């Protein structure tokens, strides 16, 4: 696994920089309820690609 650096050291900043701009709010909205398995997140957002969820 590669290590990503951020200027502030904030994990949220790194996460948002990795995720695509279009999907950030949608994915985060679904994750606000708590942890979700990869497949559950894919079912919750049927139009997102597997590649985007993997990133």
mmCIF entry with sequence, helices, sheets and N, C-alpha, C, O atoms, coordinates in Angstrom:
data_MODEL
# 
_entry.id   MODEL 
# 
_entity.id                         1 
_entity.type                       polymer 
_entity.pdbx_number_of_molecules   1 
# 
_entity_poly.entity_id                      1 
_entity_poly.type                           'polypeptide(L)' 
_entity_poly.nstd_linkage                   no 
_entity_poly.nstd_monomer                   no 
_entity_poly.pdbx_seq_one_letter_code       
;(UNK)(UNK)(UNK)(UNK)(UNK)(UNK)(UNK)(UNK)(UNK)(UNK)(UNK)(UNK)(UNK)(UNK)(UNK)(UNK)
(UNK)(UNK)(UNK)(UNK)(UNK)(UNK)(UNK)(UNK)(UNK)(UNK)(UNK)(UNK)(UNK)(UNK)(UNK)(UNK)
(UNK)(UNK)(UNK)(UNK)(UNK)(UNK)(UNK)(UNK)(UNK)(UNK)(UNK)(UNK)(UNK)(UNK)(UNK)(UNK)
(UNK)(UNK)(UNK)(UNK)(UNK)(UNK)(UNK)
;
_entity_poly.pdbx_seq_one_letter_code_can   XXXXXXXXXXXXXXXXXXXXXXXXXXXXXXXXXXXXXXXXXXXXXXXXXXXXXXX 
_entity_poly.pdbx_strand_id                 A 
# 
loop_
_entity_poly_seq.entity_id 
_entity_poly_seq.num 
_entity_poly_seq.mon_id 
_entity_poly_seq.hetero 
1 1  UNK n 
1 2  UNK n 
1 3  UNK n 
1 4  UNK n 
1 5  UNK n 
1 6  UNK n 
1 7  UNK n 
1 8  UNK n 
1 9  UNK n 
1 10 UNK n 
1 11 UNK n 
1 12 UNK n 
1 13 UNK n 
1 14 UNK n 
1 15 UNK n 
1 16 UNK n 
1 17 UNK n 
1 18 UNK n 
1 19 UNK n 
1 20 UNK n 
1 21 UNK n 
1 22 UNK n 
1 23 UNK n 
1 24 UNK n 
1 25 UNK n 
1 26 UNK n 
1 27 UNK n 
1 28 UNK n 
1 29 UNK n 
1 30 UNK n 
1 31 UNK n 
1 32 UNK n 
1 33 UNK n 
1 34 UNK n 
1 35 UNK n 
1 36 UNK n 
1 37 UNK n 
1 38 UNK n 
1 39 UNK n 
1 40 UNK n 
1 41 UNK n 
1 42 UNK n 
1 43 UNK n 
1 44 UNK n 
1 45 UNK n 
1 46 UNK n 
1 47 UNK n 
1 48 UNK n 
1 49 UNK n 
1 50 UNK n 
1 51 UNK n 
1 52 UNK n 
1 53 UNK n 
1 54 UNK n 
1 55 UNK n 
# 
_struct_asym.id          A 
_struct_asym.entity_id   1 
# 
loop_
_struct_conf.conf_type_id 
_struct_conf.id 
_struct_conf.pdbx_PDB_helix_id 
_struct_conf.beg_label_comp_id 
_struct_conf.beg_label_asym_id 
_struct_conf.beg_label_seq_id 
_struct_conf.pdbx_beg_PDB_ins_code 
_struct_conf.end_label_comp_id 
_struct_conf.end_label_asym_id 
_struct_conf.end_label_seq_id 
_struct_conf.pdbx_end_PDB_ins_code 
_struct_conf.beg_auth_comp_id 
_struct_conf.beg_auth_asym_id 
_struct_conf.beg_auth_seq_id 
_struct_conf.end_auth_comp_id 
_struct_conf.end_auth_asym_id 
_struct_conf.end_auth_seq_id 
_struct_conf.pdbx_PDB_helix_class 
_struct_conf.details 
_struct_conf.pdbx_PDB_helix_length 
HELX_P HELX_P1 AA1 UNK A 11 ? UNK A 18 ? UNK A 11 UNK A 18 1 ? 8 
HELX_P HELX_P2 AA2 UNK A 24 ? UNK A 31 ? UNK A 24 UNK A 31 1 ? 8 
HELX_P HELX_P3 AA3 UNK A 38 ? UNK A 44 ? UNK A 38 UNK A 44 1 ? 7 
HELX_P HELX_P4 AA4 UNK A 50 ? UNK A 54 ? UNK A 50 UNK A 54 1 ? 5 
# 
_struct_conf_type.id          HELX_P 
_struct_conf_type.criteria    ? 
_struct_conf_type.reference   ? 
# 
loop_
_atom_site.group_PDB 
_atom_site.id 
_atom_site.type_symbol 
_atom_site.label_atom_id 
_atom_site.label_alt_id 
_atom_site.label_comp_id 
_atom_site.label_asym_id 
_atom_site.label_entity_id 
_atom_site.label_seq_id 
_atom_site.pdbx_PDB_ins_code 
_atom_site.Cartn_x 
_atom_site.Cartn_y 
_atom_site.Cartn_z 
_atom_site.occupancy 
_atom_site.B_iso_or_equiv 
_atom_site.pdbx_formal_charge 
_atom_site.auth_seq_id 
_atom_site.auth_comp_id 
_atom_site.auth_asym_id 
_atom_site.auth_atom_id 
_atom_site.pdbx_PDB_model_num 
ATOM 1   N N  . UNK A 1 1  ? 0.848   -1.181 0.000   1.00 0.00 ? 1  UNK A N  1 
ATOM 2   C CA . UNK A 1 1  ? 0.000   0.000  0.000   1.00 0.00 ? 1  UNK A CA 1 
ATOM 3   C C  . UNK A 1 1  ? 0.891   1.240  0.000   1.00 0.00 ? 1  UNK A C  1 
ATOM 4   O O  . UNK A 1 1  ? 1.844   1.332  0.774   1.00 0.00 ? 1  UNK A O  1 
ATOM 5   N N  . UNK A 1 2  ? 0.579   2.162  -0.850  1.00 0.00 ? 2  UNK A N  1 
ATOM 6   C CA . UNK A 1 2  ? 1.395   3.375  -0.910  1.00 0.00 ? 2  UNK A CA 1 
ATOM 7   C C  . UNK A 1 2  ? 0.940   4.365  0.157   1.00 0.00 ? 2  UNK A C  1 
ATOM 8   O O  . UNK A 1 2  ? -0.225  4.381  0.553   1.00 0.00 ? 2  UNK A O  1 
ATOM 9   N N  . UNK A 1 3  ? 1.856   5.170  0.603   1.00 0.00 ? 3  UNK A N  1 
ATOM 10  C CA . UNK A 1 3  ? 1.553   6.168  1.622   1.00 0.00 ? 3  UNK A CA 1 
ATOM 11  C C  . UNK A 1 3  ? 1.319   7.504  0.941   1.00 0.00 ? 3  UNK A C  1 
ATOM 12  O O  . UNK A 1 3  ? 2.138   7.956  0.141   1.00 0.00 ? 3  UNK A O  1 
ATOM 13  N N  . UNK A 1 4  ? 0.209   8.127  1.258   1.00 0.00 ? 4  UNK A N  1 
ATOM 14  C CA . UNK A 1 4  ? -0.113  9.432  0.692   1.00 0.00 ? 4  UNK A CA 1 
ATOM 15  C C  . UNK A 1 4  ? 0.175   10.502 1.729   1.00 0.00 ? 4  UNK A C  1 
ATOM 16  O O  . UNK A 1 4  ? -0.178  10.355 2.900   1.00 0.00 ? 4  UNK A O  1 
ATOM 17  N N  . UNK A 1 5  ? 0.800   11.553 1.306   1.00 0.00 ? 5  UNK A N  1 
ATOM 18  C CA . UNK A 1 5  ? 1.136   12.645 2.212   1.00 0.00 ? 5  UNK A CA 1 
ATOM 19  C C  . UNK A 1 5  ? 0.182   13.803 1.994   1.00 0.00 ? 5  UNK A C  1 
ATOM 20  O O  . UNK A 1 5  ? -0.255  14.078 0.876   1.00 0.00 ? 5  UNK A O  1 
ATOM 21  N N  . UNK A 1 6  ? -0.122  14.463 3.076   1.00 0.00 ? 6  UNK A N  1 
ATOM 22  C CA . UNK A 1 6  ? -0.909  15.688 2.963   1.00 0.00 ? 6  UNK A CA 1 
ATOM 23  C C  . UNK A 1 6  ? -0.153  16.797 3.670   1.00 0.00 ? 6  UNK A C  1 
ATOM 24  O O  . UNK A 1 6  ? 0.671   16.537 4.547   1.00 0.00 ? 6  UNK A O  1 
ATOM 25  N N  . UNK A 1 7  ? -0.430  18.005 3.297   1.00 0.00 ? 7  UNK A N  1 
ATOM 26  C CA . UNK A 1 7  ? 0.270   19.132 3.895   1.00 0.00 ? 7  UNK A CA 1 
ATOM 27  C C  . UNK A 1 7  ? -0.109  19.317 5.360   1.00 0.00 ? 7  UNK A C  1 
ATOM 28  O O  . UNK A 1 7  ? 0.728   19.693 6.180   1.00 0.00 ? 7  UNK A O  1 
ATOM 29  N N  . UNK A 1 8  ? -1.379  19.051 5.688   1.00 0.00 ? 8  UNK A N  1 
ATOM 30  C CA . UNK A 1 8  ? -1.838  19.263 7.050   1.00 0.00 ? 8  UNK A CA 1 
ATOM 31  C C  . UNK A 1 8  ? -1.725  18.022 7.923   1.00 0.00 ? 8  UNK A C  1 
ATOM 32  O O  . UNK A 1 8  ? -1.830  18.119 9.146   1.00 0.00 ? 8  UNK A O  1 
ATOM 33  N N  . UNK A 1 9  ? -1.513  16.855 7.316   1.00 0.00 ? 9  UNK A N  1 
ATOM 34  C CA . UNK A 1 9  ? -1.456  15.618 8.083   1.00 0.00 ? 9  UNK A CA 1 
ATOM 35  C C  . UNK A 1 9  ? -2.831  15.059 8.396   1.00 0.00 ? 9  UNK A C  1 
ATOM 36  O O  . UNK A 1 9  ? -2.959  14.140 9.205   1.00 0.00 ? 9  UNK A O  1 
ATOM 37  N N  . UNK A 1 10 ? -3.848  15.597 7.772   1.00 0.00 ? 10 UNK A N  1 
ATOM 38  C CA . UNK A 1 10 ? -5.226  15.203 8.032   1.00 0.00 ? 10 UNK A CA 1 
ATOM 39  C C  . UNK A 1 10 ? -5.626  14.041 7.131   1.00 0.00 ? 10 UNK A C  1 
ATOM 40  O O  . UNK A 1 10 ? -5.487  14.127 5.911   1.00 0.00 ? 10 UNK A O  1 
ATOM 41  N N  . UNK A 1 11 ? -6.121  12.959 7.720   1.00 0.00 ? 11 UNK A N  1 
ATOM 42  C CA . UNK A 1 11 ? -6.528  11.785 6.949   1.00 0.00 ? 11 UNK A CA 1 
ATOM 43  C C  . UNK A 1 11 ? -7.719  12.095 6.042   1.00 0.00 ? 11 UNK A C  1 
ATOM 44  O O  . UNK A 1 11 ? -7.831  11.531 4.954   1.00 0.00 ? 11 UNK A O  1 
ATOM 45  N N  . UNK A 1 12 ? -8.592  12.974 6.477   1.00 0.00 ? 12 UNK A N  1 
ATOM 46  C CA . UNK A 1 12 ? -9.758  13.336 5.664   1.00 0.00 ? 12 UNK A CA 1 
ATOM 47  C C  . UNK A 1 12 ? -9.304  14.030 4.390   1.00 0.00 ? 12 UNK A C  1 
ATOM 48  O O  . UNK A 1 12 ? -9.860  13.781 3.320   1.00 0.00 ? 12 UNK A O  1 
ATOM 49  N N  . UNK A 1 13 ? -8.318  14.881 4.487   1.00 0.00 ? 13 UNK A N  1 
ATOM 50  C CA . UNK A 1 13 ? -7.789  15.584 3.318   1.00 0.00 ? 13 UNK A CA 1 
ATOM 51  C C  . UNK A 1 13 ? -7.240  14.586 2.297   1.00 0.00 ? 13 UNK A C  1 
ATOM 52  O O  . UNK A 1 13 ? -7.480  14.720 1.097   1.00 0.00 ? 13 UNK A O  1 
ATOM 53  N N  . UNK A 1 14 ? -6.513  13.602 2.777   1.00 0.00 ? 14 UNK A N  1 
ATOM 54  C CA . UNK A 1 14 ? -5.953  12.585 1.883   1.00 0.00 ? 14 UNK A CA 1 
ATOM 55  C C  . UNK A 1 14 ? -7.070  11.789 1.228   1.00 0.00 ? 14 UNK A C  1 
ATOM 56  O O  . UNK A 1 14 ? -7.026  11.532 0.024   1.00 0.00 ? 14 UNK A O  1 
ATOM 57  N N  . UNK A 1 15 ? -8.069  11.397 2.008   1.00 0.00 ? 15 UNK A N  1 
ATOM 58  C CA . UNK A 1 15 ? -9.194  10.626 1.476   1.00 0.00 ? 15 UNK A CA 1 
ATOM 59  C C  . UNK A 1 15 ? -9.921  11.396 0.386   1.00 0.00 ? 15 UNK A C  1 
ATOM 60  O O  . UNK A 1 15 ? -10.224 10.833 -0.666  1.00 0.00 ? 15 UNK A O  1 
ATOM 61  N N  . UNK A 1 16 ? -10.202 12.659 0.614   1.00 0.00 ? 16 UNK A N  1 
ATOM 62  C CA . UNK A 1 16 ? -10.922 13.464 -0.372  1.00 0.00 ? 16 UNK A CA 1 
ATOM 63  C C  . UNK A 1 16 ? -10.087 13.709 -1.617  1.00 0.00 ? 16 UNK A C  1 
ATOM 64  O O  . UNK A 1 16 ? -10.639 13.860 -2.707  1.00 0.00 ? 16 UNK A O  1 
ATOM 65  N N  . UNK A 1 17 ? -8.775  13.749 -1.479  1.00 0.00 ? 17 UNK A N  1 
ATOM 66  C CA . UNK A 1 17 ? -7.934  13.959 -2.656  1.00 0.00 ? 17 UNK A CA 1 
ATOM 67  C C  . UNK A 1 17 ? -7.893  12.714 -3.531  1.00 0.00 ? 17 UNK A C  1 
ATOM 68  O O  . UNK A 1 17 ? -7.683  12.819 -4.740  1.00 0.00 ? 17 UNK A O  1 
ATOM 69  N N  . UNK A 1 18 ? -8.089  11.535 -2.940  1.00 0.00 ? 18 UNK A N  1 
ATOM 70  C CA . UNK A 1 18 ? -8.063  10.289 -3.697  1.00 0.00 ? 18 UNK A CA 1 
ATOM 71  C C  . UNK A 1 18 ? -9.374  10.055 -4.423  1.00 0.00 ? 18 UNK A C  1 
ATOM 72  O O  . UNK A 1 18 ? -9.380  9.626  -5.577  1.00 0.00 ? 18 UNK A O  1 
ATOM 73  N N  . UNK A 1 19 ? -10.476 10.332 -3.760  1.00 0.00 ? 19 UNK A N  1 
ATOM 74  C CA . UNK A 1 19 ? -11.798 10.080 -4.347  1.00 0.00 ? 19 UNK A CA 1 
ATOM 75  C C  . UNK A 1 19 ? -12.094 11.095 -5.434  1.00 0.00 ? 19 UNK A C  1 
ATOM 76  O O  . UNK A 1 19 ? -11.697 12.256 -5.331  1.00 0.00 ? 19 UNK A O  1 
ATOM 77  N N  . UNK A 1 20 ? -12.790 10.662 -6.478  1.00 0.00 ? 20 UNK A N  1 
ATOM 78  C CA . UNK A 1 20 ? -13.150 11.555 -7.574  1.00 0.00 ? 20 UNK A CA 1 
ATOM 79  C C  . UNK A 1 20 ? -14.117 12.629 -7.126  1.00 0.00 ? 20 UNK A C  1 
ATOM 80  O O  . UNK A 1 20 ? -14.945 12.395 -6.246  1.00 0.00 ? 20 UNK A O  1 
ATOM 81  N N  . UNK A 1 21 ? -14.018 13.810 -7.727  1.00 0.00 ? 21 UNK A N  1 
ATOM 82  C CA . UNK A 1 21 ? -14.828 14.951 -7.334  1.00 0.00 ? 21 UNK A CA 1 
ATOM 83  C C  . UNK A 1 21 ? -16.324 14.744 -7.427  1.00 0.00 ? 21 UNK A C  1 
ATOM 84  O O  . UNK A 1 21 ? -17.065 15.229 -6.571  1.00 0.00 ? 21 UNK A O  1 
ATOM 85  N N  . UNK A 1 22 ? -16.788 14.037 -8.445  1.00 0.00 ? 22 UNK A N  1 
ATOM 86  C CA . UNK A 1 22 ? -18.221 13.844 -8.633  1.00 0.00 ? 22 UNK A CA 1 
ATOM 87  C C  . UNK A 1 22 ? -18.809 12.952 -7.552  1.00 0.00 ? 22 UNK A C  1 
ATOM 88  O O  . UNK A 1 22 ? -19.938 13.168 -7.112  1.00 0.00 ? 22 UNK A O  1 
ATOM 89  N N  . UNK A 1 23 ? -18.067 11.973 -7.133  1.00 0.00 ? 23 UNK A N  1 
ATOM 90  C CA . UNK A 1 23 ? -18.605 10.969 -6.222  1.00 0.00 ? 23 UNK A CA 1 
ATOM 91  C C  . UNK A 1 23 ? -18.364 11.258 -4.753  1.00 0.00 ? 23 UNK A C  1 
ATOM 92  O O  . UNK A 1 23 ? -18.962 10.602 -3.899  1.00 0.00 ? 23 UNK A O  1 
ATOM 93  N N  . UNK A 1 24 ? -17.513 12.213 -4.430  1.00 0.00 ? 24 UNK A N  1 
ATOM 94  C CA . UNK A 1 24 ? -17.191 12.502 -3.030  1.00 0.00 ? 24 UNK A CA 1 
ATOM 95  C C  . UNK A 1 24 ? -18.427 12.704 -2.163  1.00 0.00 ? 24 UNK A C  1 
ATOM 96  O O  . UNK A 1 24 ? -18.604 11.987 -1.179  1.00 0.00 ? 24 UNK A O  1 
ATOM 97  N N  . UNK A 1 25 ? -19.283 13.659 -2.503  1.00 0.00 ? 25 UNK A N  1 
ATOM 98  C CA . UNK A 1 25 ? -20.422 13.923 -1.614  1.00 0.00 ? 25 UNK A CA 1 
ATOM 99  C C  . UNK A 1 25 ? -21.378 12.738 -1.512  1.00 0.00 ? 25 UNK A C  1 
ATOM 100 O O  . UNK A 1 25 ? -21.930 12.482 -0.442  1.00 0.00 ? 25 UNK A O  1 
ATOM 101 N N  . UNK A 1 26 ? -21.575 12.024 -2.592  1.00 0.00 ? 26 UNK A N  1 
ATOM 102 C CA . UNK A 1 26 ? -22.514 10.901 -2.589  1.00 0.00 ? 26 UNK A CA 1 
ATOM 103 C C  . UNK A 1 26 ? -21.998 9.767  -1.720  1.00 0.00 ? 26 UNK A C  1 
ATOM 104 O O  . UNK A 1 26 ? -22.739 9.211  -0.909  1.00 0.00 ? 26 UNK A O  1 
ATOM 105 N N  . UNK A 1 27 ? -20.730 9.424  -1.891  1.00 0.00 ? 27 UNK A N  1 
ATOM 106 C CA . UNK A 1 27 ? -20.137 8.344  -1.100  1.00 0.00 ? 27 UNK A CA 1 
ATOM 107 C C  . UNK A 1 27 ? -20.102 8.733  0.376   1.00 0.00 ? 27 UNK A C  1 
ATOM 108 O O  . UNK A 1 27 ? -20.455 7.927  1.237   1.00 0.00 ? 27 UNK A O  1 
ATOM 109 N N  . UNK A 1 28 ? -19.684 9.945  0.668   1.00 0.00 ? 28 UNK A N  1 
ATOM 110 C CA . UNK A 1 28 ? -19.628 10.387 2.058   1.00 0.00 ? 28 UNK A CA 1 
ATOM 111 C C  . UNK A 1 28 ? -21.013 10.435 2.697   1.00 0.00 ? 28 UNK A C  1 
ATOM 112 O O  . UNK A 1 28 ? -21.162 10.117 3.876   1.00 0.00 ? 28 UNK A O  1 
ATOM 113 N N  . UNK A 1 29 ? -22.017 10.827 1.932   1.00 0.00 ? 29 UNK A N  1 
ATOM 114 C CA . UNK A 1 29 ? -23.387 10.846 2.445   1.00 0.00 ? 29 UNK A CA 1 
ATOM 115 C C  . UNK A 1 29 ? -23.794 9.459  2.932   1.00 0.00 ? 29 UNK A C  1 
ATOM 116 O O  . UNK A 1 29 ? -24.362 9.319  4.015   1.00 0.00 ? 29 UNK A O  1 
ATOM 117 N N  . UNK A 1 30 ? -23.504 8.444  2.139   1.00 0.00 ? 30 UNK A N  1 
ATOM 118 C CA . UNK A 1 30 ? -23.872 7.085  2.515   1.00 0.00 ? 30 UNK A CA 1 
ATOM 119 C C  . UNK A 1 30 ? -23.028 6.577  3.682   1.00 0.00 ? 30 UNK A C  1 
ATOM 120 O O  . UNK A 1 30 ? -23.497 5.757  4.472   1.00 0.00 ? 30 UNK A O  1 
ATOM 121 N N  . UNK A 1 31 ? -21.806 7.049  3.796   1.00 0.00 ? 31 UNK A N  1 
ATOM 122 C CA . UNK A 1 31 ? -20.938 6.592  4.886   1.00 0.00 ? 31 UNK A CA 1 
ATOM 123 C C  . UNK A 1 31 ? -21.190 7.327  6.197   1.00 0.00 ? 31 UNK A C  1 
ATOM 124 O O  . UNK A 1 31 ? -20.664 6.926  7.235   1.00 0.00 ? 31 UNK A O  1 
ATOM 125 N N  . UNK A 1 32 ? -21.986 8.399  6.168   1.00 0.00 ? 32 UNK A N  1 
ATOM 126 C CA . UNK A 1 32 ? -22.315 9.109  7.402   1.00 0.00 ? 32 UNK A CA 1 
ATOM 127 C C  . UNK A 1 32 ? -23.084 8.223  8.374   1.00 0.00 ? 32 UNK A C  1 
ATOM 128 O O  . UNK A 1 32 ? -23.004 8.414  9.587   1.00 0.00 ? 32 UNK A O  1 
ATOM 129 N N  . UNK A 1 33 ? -23.822 7.266  7.851   1.00 0.00 ? 33 UNK A N  1 
ATOM 130 C CA . UNK A 1 33 ? -24.607 6.362  8.703   1.00 0.00 ? 33 UNK A CA 1 
ATOM 131 C C  . UNK A 1 33 ? -23.722 5.374  9.447   1.00 0.00 ? 33 UNK A C  1 
ATOM 132 O O  . UNK A 1 33 ? -24.156 4.758  10.420  1.00 0.00 ? 33 UNK A O  1 
ATOM 133 N N  . UNK A 1 34 ? -22.506 5.223  9.002   1.00 0.00 ? 34 UNK A N  1 
ATOM 134 C CA . UNK A 1 34 ? -21.578 4.286  9.638   1.00 0.00 ? 34 UNK A CA 1 
ATOM 135 C C  . UNK A 1 34 ? -20.835 3.487  8.596   1.00 0.00 ? 34 UNK A C  1 
ATOM 136 O O  . UNK A 1 34 ? -20.927 3.763  7.399   1.00 0.00 ? 34 UNK A O  1 
ATOM 137 N N  . UNK A 1 35 ? -20.105 2.502  9.053   1.00 0.00 ? 35 UNK A N  1 
ATOM 138 C CA . UNK A 1 35 ? -19.328 1.670  8.143   1.00 0.00 ? 35 UNK A CA 1 
ATOM 139 C C  . UNK A 1 35 ? -20.240 0.883  7.222   1.00 0.00 ? 35 UNK A C  1 
ATOM 140 O O  . UNK A 1 35 ? -21.326 0.452  7.608   1.00 0.00 ? 35 UNK A O  1 
ATOM 141 N N  . UNK A 1 36 ? -19.781 0.710  6.014   1.00 0.00 ? 36 UNK A N  1 
ATOM 142 C CA . UNK A 1 36 ? -20.512 -0.093 5.034   1.00 0.00 ? 36 UNK A CA 1 
ATOM 143 C C  . UNK A 1 36 ? -19.523 -1.008 4.332   1.00 0.00 ? 36 UNK A C  1 
ATOM 144 O O  . UNK A 1 36 ? -18.384 -0.622 4.069   1.00 0.00 ? 36 UNK A O  1 
ATOM 145 N N  . UNK A 1 37 ? -19.958 -2.201 4.036   1.00 0.00 ? 37 UNK A N  1 
ATOM 146 C CA . UNK A 1 37 ? -19.144 -3.101 3.232   1.00 0.00 ? 37 UNK A CA 1 
ATOM 147 C C  . UNK A 1 37 ? -19.098 -2.563 1.806   1.00 0.00 ? 37 UNK A C  1 
ATOM 148 O O  . UNK A 1 37 ? -19.985 -1.828 1.372   1.00 0.00 ? 37 UNK A O  1 
ATOM 149 N N  . UNK A 1 38 ? -18.060 -2.942 1.098   1.00 0.00 ? 38 UNK A N  1 
ATOM 150 C CA . UNK A 1 38 ? -17.872 -2.488 -0.279  1.00 0.00 ? 38 UNK A CA 1 
ATOM 151 C C  . UNK A 1 38 ? -19.098 -2.801 -1.130  1.00 0.00 ? 38 UNK A C  1 
ATOM 152 O O  . UNK A 1 38 ? -19.581 -1.939 -1.862  1.00 0.00 ? 38 UNK A O  1 
ATOM 153 N N  . UNK A 1 39 ? -19.599 -4.020 -1.037  1.00 0.00 ? 39 UNK A N  1 
ATOM 154 C CA . UNK A 1 39 ? -20.746 -4.427 -1.859  1.00 0.00 ? 39 UNK A CA 1 
ATOM 155 C C  . UNK A 1 39 ? -22.015 -3.670 -1.467  1.00 0.00 ? 39 UNK A C  1 
ATOM 156 O O  . UNK A 1 39 ? -22.839 -3.356 -2.326  1.00 0.00 ? 39 UNK A O  1 
ATOM 157 N N  . UNK A 1 40 ? -22.175 -3.379 -0.182  1.00 0.00 ? 40 UNK A N  1 
ATOM 158 C CA . UNK A 1 40 ? -23.346 -2.616 0.262   1.00 0.00 ? 40 UNK A CA 1 
ATOM 159 C C  . UNK A 1 40 ? -23.307 -1.189 -0.272  1.00 0.00 ? 40 UNK A C  1 
ATOM 160 O O  . UNK A 1 40 ? -24.334 -0.628 -0.655  1.00 0.00 ? 40 UNK A O  1 
ATOM 161 N N  . UNK A 1 41 ? -22.124 -0.618 -0.294  1.00 0.00 ? 41 UNK A N  1 
ATOM 162 C CA . UNK A 1 41 ? -21.971 0.731  -0.838  1.00 0.00 ? 41 UNK A CA 1 
ATOM 163 C C  . UNK A 1 41 ? -22.263 0.734  -2.335  1.00 0.00 ? 41 UNK A C  1 
ATOM 164 O O  . UNK A 1 41 ? -22.883 1.666  -2.847  1.00 0.00 ? 41 UNK A O  1 
ATOM 165 N N  . UNK A 1 42 ? -21.822 -0.296 -3.029  1.00 0.00 ? 42 UNK A N  1 
ATOM 166 C CA . UNK A 1 42 ? -22.109 -0.415 -4.462  1.00 0.00 ? 42 UNK A CA 1 
ATOM 167 C C  . UNK A 1 42 ? -23.598 -0.544 -4.742  1.00 0.00 ? 42 UNK A C  1 
ATOM 168 O O  . UNK A 1 42 ? -24.101 0.006  -5.722  1.00 0.00 ? 42 UNK A O  1 
ATOM 169 N N  . UNK A 1 43 ? -24.301 -1.271 -3.882  1.00 0.00 ? 43 UNK A N  1 
ATOM 170 C CA . UNK A 1 43 ? -25.764 -1.403 -4.046  1.00 0.00 ? 43 UNK A CA 1 
ATOM 171 C C  . UNK A 1 43 ? -26.483 -0.105 -3.720  1.00 0.00 ? 43 UNK A C  1 
ATOM 172 O O  . UNK A 1 43 ? -27.507 0.211  -4.325  1.00 0.00 ? 43 UNK A O  1 
ATOM 173 N N  . UNK A 1 44 ? -25.948 0.650  -2.762  1.00 0.00 ? 44 UNK A N  1 
ATOM 174 C CA . UNK A 1 44 ? -26.565 1.921  -2.374  1.00 0.00 ? 44 UNK A CA 1 
ATOM 175 C C  . UNK A 1 44 ? -26.415 2.981  -3.463  1.00 0.00 ? 44 UNK A C  1 
ATOM 176 O O  . UNK A 1 44 ? -27.245 3.883  -3.579  1.00 0.00 ? 44 UNK A O  1 
ATOM 177 N N  . UNK A 1 45 ? -25.344 2.866  -4.264  1.00 0.00 ? 45 UNK A N  1 
ATOM 178 C CA . UNK A 1 45 ? -25.075 3.821  -5.348  1.00 0.00 ? 45 UNK A CA 1 
ATOM 179 C C  . UNK A 1 45 ? -24.902 3.019  -6.636  1.00 0.00 ? 45 UNK A C  1 
ATOM 180 O O  . UNK A 1 45 ? -23.770 2.780  -7.057  1.00 0.00 ? 45 UNK A O  1 
ATOM 181 N N  . UNK A 1 46 ? -25.984 2.603  -7.262  1.00 0.00 ? 46 UNK A N  1 
ATOM 182 C CA . UNK A 1 46 ? -25.879 1.709  -8.422  1.00 0.00 ? 46 UNK A CA 1 
ATOM 183 C C  . UNK A 1 46 ? -25.167 2.315  -9.624  1.00 0.00 ? 46 UNK A C  1 
ATOM 184 O O  . UNK A 1 46 ? -24.652 1.564  -10.453 1.00 0.00 ? 46 UNK A O  1 
ATOM 185 N N  . UNK A 1 47 ? -25.115 3.619  -9.756  1.00 0.00 ? 47 UNK A N  1 
ATOM 186 C CA . UNK A 1 47 ? -24.498 4.227  -10.938 1.00 0.00 ? 47 UNK A CA 1 
ATOM 187 C C  . UNK A 1 47 ? -22.978 4.423  -10.799 1.00 0.00 ? 47 UNK A C  1 
ATOM 188 O O  . UNK A 1 47 ? -22.321 4.793  -11.772 1.00 0.00 ? 47 UNK A O  1 
ATOM 189 N N  . UNK A 1 48 ? -22.412 4.181  -9.610  1.00 0.00 ? 48 UNK A N  1 
ATOM 190 C CA . UNK A 1 48 ? -20.972 4.343  -9.436  1.00 0.00 ? 48 UNK A CA 1 
ATOM 191 C C  . UNK A 1 48 ? -20.261 3.089  -9.949  1.00 0.00 ? 48 UNK A C  1 
ATOM 192 O O  . UNK A 1 48 ? -20.765 1.973  -9.821  1.00 0.00 ? 48 UNK A O  1 
ATOM 193 N N  . UNK A 1 49 ? -19.089 3.299  -10.527 1.00 0.00 ? 49 UNK A N  1 
ATOM 194 C CA . UNK A 1 49 ? -18.336 2.155  -11.052 1.00 0.00 ? 49 UNK A CA 1 
ATOM 195 C C  . UNK A 1 49 ? -17.543 1.491  -9.930  1.00 0.00 ? 49 UNK A C  1 
ATOM 196 O O  . UNK A 1 49 ? -17.239 2.102  -8.905  1.00 0.00 ? 49 UNK A O  1 
ATOM 197 N N  . UNK A 1 50 ? -17.226 0.243  -10.154 1.00 0.00 ? 50 UNK A N  1 
ATOM 198 C CA . UNK A 1 50 ? -16.430 -0.501 -9.175  1.00 0.00 ? 50 UNK A CA 1 
ATOM 199 C C  . UNK A 1 50 ? -15.055 0.148  -9.011  1.00 0.00 ? 50 UNK A C  1 
ATOM 200 O O  . UNK A 1 50 ? -14.506 0.187  -7.910  1.00 0.00 ? 50 UNK A O  1 
ATOM 201 N N  . UNK A 1 51 ? -14.515 0.646  -10.091 1.00 0.00 ? 51 UNK A N  1 
ATOM 202 C CA . UNK A 1 51 ? -13.198 1.289  -10.029 1.00 0.00 ? 51 UNK A CA 1 
ATOM 203 C C  . UNK A 1 51 ? -13.219 2.506  -9.107  1.00 0.00 ? 51 UNK A C  1 
ATOM 204 O O  . UNK A 1 51 ? -12.291 2.705  -8.322  1.00 0.00 ? 51 UNK A O  1 
ATOM 205 N N  . UNK A 1 52 ? -14.270 3.319  -9.198  1.00 0.00 ? 52 UNK A N  1 
ATOM 206 C CA . UNK A 1 52 ? -14.347 4.502  -8.359  1.00 0.00 ? 52 UNK A CA 1 
ATOM 207 C C  . UNK A 1 52 ? -14.477 4.120  -6.899  1.00 0.00 ? 52 UNK A C  1 
ATOM 208 O O  . UNK A 1 52 ? -13.869 4.754  -6.037  1.00 0.00 ? 52 UNK A O  1 
ATOM 209 N N  . UNK A 1 53 ? -15.259 3.097  -6.609  1.00 0.00 ? 53 UNK A N  1 
ATOM 210 C CA . UNK A 1 53 ? -15.382 2.652  -5.219  1.00 0.00 ? 53 UNK A CA 1 
ATOM 211 C C  . UNK A 1 53 ? -14.064 2.091  -4.714  1.00 0.00 ? 53 UNK A C  1 
ATOM 212 O O  . UNK A 1 53 ? -13.710 2.282  -3.551  1.00 0.00 ? 53 UNK A O  1 
ATOM 213 N N  . UNK A 1 54 ? -13.340 1.400  -5.578  1.00 0.00 ? 54 UNK A N  1 
ATOM 214 C CA . UNK A 1 54 ? -12.052 0.847  -5.177  1.00 0.00 ? 54 UNK A CA 1 
ATOM 215 C C  . UNK A 1 54 ? -11.061 1.952  -4.858  1.00 0.00 ? 54 UNK A C  1 
ATOM 216 O O  . UNK A 1 54 ? -10.286 1.844  -3.907  1.00 0.00 ? 54 UNK A O  1 
ATOM 217 N N  . UNK A 1 55 ? -11.084 3.017  -5.655  1.00 0.00 ? 55 UNK A N  1 
ATOM 218 C CA . UNK A 1 55 ? -10.189 4.149  -5.382  1.00 0.00 ? 55 UNK A CA 1 
ATOM 219 C C  . UNK A 1 55 ? -10.557 4.792  -4.069  1.00 0.00 ? 55 UNK A C  1 
ATOM 220 O O  . UNK A 1 55 ? -9.923  5.764  -3.658  1.00 0.00 ? 55 UNK A O  1 
# 
